[in-house]
Amino acid sequence: MNRGTAVSDRLHHLDALRCFAMLFGVLVHANALHKPFPAIGFASQHFRMALFFLISGFFVARVAEKDGIGAMLRRRSLAIGVPLLVMLTLFQPFTEQLMVAWSGAPPLALVEEGQGPVIARLTQLHHLWFLVSLGVYAALAPALLAAIDRPRARRFSTVLAQAPGDALIIGFALGVGALTALLLEFHEDAIRRFLGPTPFDWTARATLQYLPFFALGLVLQRTPALLERAHRVSWPALILGAGLVMSSPLTTPNAPAASASAVFARAALSLAIVAALLAIGRQLLARPVLATTVLTGSIYTVYLFHFMAVYA
């Protein structure tokens, strides 16, 4: 029995959408220096990392299916660990100096009491936080895939794939929103209360925030019919998500003080937007084009170095 999408079928639109999400991140960080287009940062909060991590989950599950869990973990360890170590130890010092030259003041981590420059640099991840999150997700993937592959879970996914299109996307949106809110409440009520404030608070929170999207990517790879149905521009889901965001408290959804309702609303809207982007991407980018082919092989390198380049 085929447990997921055939590994020989390359889904070019997913590669292209992942490249788009990372390139949009470059635009976000470049725009942040002068903020000529405030809407860029606002738009990014509602789709960019959710789209990236959902597609990352899909490809992690695909590699695990093709090569096995052990090979997936080994490949992920090298692909994530080596760039993170090299960037933090060799290039982060120069990036910090560029930031100091730009702002006229040292980054916060360099002046925190009790931290030397080396420790501060290693905890000031900036855009590299996504590598830490990917590492955590890869480590969790075997357990998540084992749960997804249980007979009851597979039967539930099969039944779920038969739901009406808009109802399915709304269900995904509400489910992902609820799980995201629960995970971030767990971070605030358990992790931070037990450990106290740490330099990794933001990264830990962001990792929990996008874990449901990564997990959904695993589910979609394991259930091709569900993947097919997840490609949908669902206006009811988009309207519902936008309504939830507009009615939620006016706090930044990824800030430590964000309310559970704000987190829930933003995640629900993000899922609806991601589903729409999947549908649009498949319509426009089903076949490979030169630009996406080149970017697929180089986008991680571009993203790793763009933060330094932006300040330079």
Salt bridges, closest charged atoms under 4 A:
ASP15 OD2 - ARG10 NH2 2.86
ASP15 OD1 - ARG18 NH2 3.51
ASP67 OD2 - ARG75 NH1 2.63
GLU96 OE2 - HIS126 NE2 3.13
ASP149 OD2 - ARG3 NH1 3.11
ASP149 OD1 - ARG154 NH1 3.58
ASP149 OD1 - ARG222 NE 3.01
ASP166 OD1 - ARG232 NE 2.96
GLU188 OE2 - HIS187 ND1 2.96
GLU188 OE1 - ARG192 NH1 3.64
GLU188 OE2 - ARG205 NH1 3.08
ASP201 OD2 - ARG192 NE 3.07
GLU228 OE1 - ARG282 NH1 2.77
